[in-house]
Amino acid sequence: MTLLLDTHVLLWWLDEPRILSKEARNAIGDGKNTVYVSAVVAWEITINRALGRLDAPDDLEAAMVANRFLPLPVTVKHALAVTRLPDHHRDPFDRLLIAQARHEGLRIVSRDAMIALYDVPCLVA
């Protein structure tokens, strides 16, 4: 299975993984699965940390390496794919994650019910 973590899932995994569903914990922790963290997630975390809304690791990259998570860059194709999405969700970070997941054939791990409205595989966190 190839996974793409939503922002809250990454933060829960790093801080308090027991918040995640057992299925999500098992999938993320299974070394046979490939786990991606999008640059969009890093961007959202950085913005919210700067605004004082979020406490997150100082070295997100090191945390990703320690957990064997792979970075997923944002491409022009990903950005353009957002325009083809139905307007179910207004959050620009989530819309770009959905576009990336669809374009790359990834399963999003999230607890956001709005993501289920899109034609994208999802694992409930």
C-alpha positions in Angstrom: 0.0 0.0 0.0 1.2 3.5 -0.8 0.0 6.2 1.6 -0.1 10.0 1.7 -0.4 11.5 5.2 -2.7 14.4 5.9 -1.2 17.1 8.1 -3.1 16.1 11.3 -2.1 12.4 10.7 1.6 13.2 10.5 1.4 15.3 13.7 -0.5 12.7 15.6 1.9 10.0 14.4 4.9 12.0 15.6 3.3 13.1 18.9 0.5 10.8 20.0 0.0 7.9 17.6 -2.7 6.3 19.8 -5.1 9.0 18.6 -5.0 7.3 15.2 -7.2 4.4 14.3 -5.6 1.0 14.8 -5.8 0.4 11.0 -4.0 3.7 10.3 -1.3 3.0 12.9 -0.7 -0.5 11.5 -0.6 0.8 7.9 1.8 3.7 8.6 4.0 1.5 10.8 4.1 -1.4 8.4 7.6 -1.3 6.8 6.1 -2.9 3.6 4.0 0.2 2.9 5.5 3.3 1.3 4.5 6.5 3.2 4.7 9.9 1.7 4.5 13.4 3.2 3.7 16.1 0.8 5.5 19.4 0.7 2.0 20.8 1.1 1.9 19.3 4.6 5.3 20.9 5.5 4.1 24.2 4.1 0.9 24.1 6.2 2.8 23.2 9.4 5.3 26.0 8.8 2.6 28.6 8.2 0.6 27.5 11.3 3.8 27.4 13.5 4.7 30.9 12.4 1.2 32.1 13.3 1.5 30.5 16.8 -1.4 28.1 16.1 0.6 24.9 16.2 3.3 23.2 18.1 5.3 20.9 15.8 8.8 19.4 15.5 11.5 22.0 14.8 13.1 19.6 12.3 10.3 18.1 10.4 12.7 16.7 7.8 14.6 14.7 10.4 11.4 13.4 11.9 10.4 12.2 8.4 13.7 10.5 7.8 13.5 8.8 11.3 10.1 7.4 10.4 11.2 6.4 6.8 8.6 8.8 5.3 9.3 10.0 1.8 8.9 13.6 0.6 6.4 14.2 -2.2 7.2 17.5 -4.0 4.4 19.6 -5.5 4.5 19.6 -9.3 2.8 21.8 -11.8 0.7 18.8 -12.8 -0.4 18.5 -9.2 -1.3 22.2 -9.0 -3.3 22.1 -12.3 -5.1 19.0 -11.2 -6.8 21.0 -8.4 -8.8 22.8 -11.0 -10.4 19.5 -12.1 -11.7 18.7 -8.5 -15.3 19.3 -7.5 -15.8 22.1 -5.1 -16.5 19.9 -2.0 -13.7 21.2 0.1 -12.5 24.8 0.5 -9.2 24.1 2.3 -6.4 24.7 -0.3 -4.0 22.4 1.4 -6.4 19.5 1.4 -7.4 20.2 -2.2 -3.8 19.9 -3.3 -3.3 16.7 -1.3 -6.4 15.2 -3.0 -5.0 16.2 -6.4 -1.6 14.7 -5.6 -3.2 11.5 -4.3 -5.3 11.1 -7.5 -2.5 12.0 -9.8 0.0 9.7 -8.1 -2.4 6.8 -7.3 -1.9 7.2 -3.5 -4.2 6.4 -0.6 -4.8 9.5 1.7 -4.7 8.8 5.4 -7.0 11.3 7.1 -9.9 11.8 9.5 -11.3 14.6 7.4 -14.8 13.4 6.2 -14.8 15.8 3.3 -12.0 13.9 1.6 -14.3 10.9 1.2 -16.5 13.0 -1.1 -13.7 12.8 -3.7 -12.8 9.9 -6.0 -9.7 9.1 -4.0 -8.8 6.1 -1.9 -8.8 7.0 1.8 -7.8 5.3 5.0 -9.6 6.7 8.0 -7.2 7.9 10.6 
